[in-house]
Amino acid sequence: MDTSPASVVRELYQSSVESYAQMMDSEIELPVYGEILSRLNARISVIDGGLLDSSCGTGHLLELFHKQCAPSRELAGIDLSPAMVENARARLGQKASVQAGDMRNLSGFAPTSLSAVLSFFAIHHLGPGEMLPTFEEWSRVLKVGGQIVIGAWEGSGQIDYGESSDVIALRYKTKELSNWLEVAGFKVDRCWVEDVDGFSMDAVYLEGSKL
Ligand SMILES: C[S@@+](CC[C@H](N)C(=O)[O-])C[C@H]1O[C@@H](n2cnc3c(N)ncnc32)[C@H](O)[C@@H]1O
């Protein structure tokens, strides 16, 4: 099954940016985010190069990384939705460079230039045939030893947006995600599944290194 095209996904987030930002104001306090970013910061401490959030939304993760981990690390964010980009820019100011962009095509970033690529709760908008090329694209821009961190909805089948949207987005199994990452040239160093309060789906988190 294919996911909805970018134009439809963009519309979904264009119209929900305010409520999304409000939700993230409290979500970002969950220990999982701070723990993942601290671990990431330790793993990239010996690697220079910027950190990219490949679907930064409202920029909360970049803000937390800047505040809690490494204020001097160069930070960048891209997002499909111009309204999200505007919201993230207002939040981050000079702390990060945020542009409209597509995680599937990082042509604005030079090969082996980055230390880390983040992706939180956005790859459900990619179809199965887009996963491997996207992970290969992230590998292209990372230095050897560079890190990826992914948070995603775990499982199979469509995400249920209820009455609020008919966007088609998909969950993926942990094993499928790790296989694609390995084929794209990553070693999966850590992965785990967690239930998420207030959601009927589990989240999977994967941390990996570019070989
Ligand atoms: C559920 S939000 C998550 C935002 C942020 N990562 C977070 O965890 O708060 C999904 C985000 O992915 C963005 N997105 C969806 N498809 C994308 C793509 N192909 N490239 C870049 N961003 C995309 C949406 O615009 C939206 O901001």
The ligand as an SDF file (V2000), in Angstrom:
LIG
                    3D

 27 29  0  0  0  0  0  0  0  0999 V2000
    4.1670   13.9170   13.7210 C   0  0  0  0  0  0  0  0  0  0  0  0
    5.1490   15.2510   13.1460 S   0  0  0  0  0  0  0  0  0  0  0  0
    6.6690   15.0310   14.0620 C   0  0  0  0  0  0  0  0  0  0  0  0
    7.4580   16.2910   14.1860 C   0  0  0  0  0  0  0  0  0  0  0  0
    8.7390   16.1740   15.0250 C   0  0  0  0  0  0  0  0  0  0  0  0
    9.6620   15.2280   14.4480 N   0  0  0  0  0  0  0  0  0  0  0  0
    8.3980   15.7800   16.4300 C   0  0  0  0  0  0  0  0  0  0  0  0
    8.6690   14.6320   16.8320 O   0  0  0  0  0  0  0  0  0  0  0  0
    7.8330   16.6060   17.1470 O   0  0  0  0  0  0  0  0  0  0  0  0
    5.6120   14.7080   11.5350 C   0  0  0  0  0  0  0  0  0  0  0  0
    6.3770   15.7950   10.8040 C   0  0  0  0  0  0  0  0  0  0  0  0
    6.9740   15.1950    9.6530 O   0  0  0  0  0  0  0  0  0  0  0  0
    6.9070   16.1330    8.6100 C   0  0  0  0  0  0  0  0  0  0  0  0
    7.0790   15.3820    7.3560 N   0  0  0  0  0  0  0  0  0  0  0  0
    6.2490   14.4710    6.7890 C   0  0  0  0  0  0  0  0  0  0  0  0
    6.7750   13.9910    5.6520 N   0  0  0  0  0  0  0  0  0  0  0  0
    7.9740   14.6050    5.4990 C   0  0  0  0  0  0  0  0  0  0  0  0
    9.0000   14.5450    4.5300 C   0  0  0  0  0  0  0  0  0  0  0  0
    8.8970   13.7330    3.4520 N   0  0  0  0  0  0  0  0  0  0  0  0
   10.1020   15.2910    4.6850 N   0  0  0  0  0  0  0  0  0  0  0  0
   10.2340   16.1300    5.7670 C   0  0  0  0  0  0  0  0  0  0  0  0
    9.2820   16.2550    6.7140 N   0  0  0  0  0  0  0  0  0  0  0  0
    8.1750   15.4950    6.5870 C   0  0  0  0  0  0  0  0  0  0  0  0
    5.5500   16.7820    8.7770 C   0  0  0  0  0  0  0  0  0  0  0  0
    5.4300   17.9890    8.0760 O   0  0  0  0  0  0  0  0  0  0  0  0
    5.5190   16.9370   10.3010 C   0  0  0  0  0  0  0  0  0  0  0  0
    6.0610   18.1650   10.7140 O   0  0  0  0  0  0  0  0  0  0  0  0
  1  2  1  0
  2  3  1  0
  2 10  1  0
  3  4  1  0
  4  5  1  0
  5  6  1  0
  5  7  1  0
  7  8  2  0
  7  9  1  0
 10 11  1  0
 11 12  1  0
 11 26  1  0
 12 13  1  0
 13 14  1  0
 13 24  1  0
 14 15  1  0
 14 23  1  0
 15 16  2  0
 16 17  1  0
 17 18  1  0
 17 23  2  0
 18 19  1  0
 18 20  2  0
 20 21  1  0
 21 22  2  0
 22 23  1  0
 24 25  1  0
 24 26  1  0
 26 27  1  0
M  CHG  2   2   1   9  -1
M  END
$$$$
